[in-house]
Amino acid sequence: MQVICLEEVAFYALVEQVVSRLRETNSSKKDKWVSDQEAMTLLNIKSKTTLQKLRDEGKIRFSQPQKKIILYDRDSIETYLSKNARNTF
């Protein structure tokens, strides 16, 4: 087993580099259009019927590039959630 000794300043510099690299990889730009499964996950709903109701009522934007493919706008989902958020007392 090898033991590696670092000065405190070098250790914290290394930690900062690791954290910044993790932020870069995790903060990759998210897709604007998401599938029905991902939309249901974002909205925390289990039913495709509920998702269709939100779509039909115009509460979330969607695109239908092909007959059986429906994609949902991530921004409109986030806006819908923000609009329905309640402040605590």
Secondary structure as UniProt FT lines:
FT   HELIX           8..26
FT   STRAND          33..34
FT   HELIX           36..43
FT   HELIX           48..56
FT   TURN            57..58
FT   STRAND          62..66
FT   TURN            67..68
FT   STRAND          69..73
FT   HELIX           74..83
//
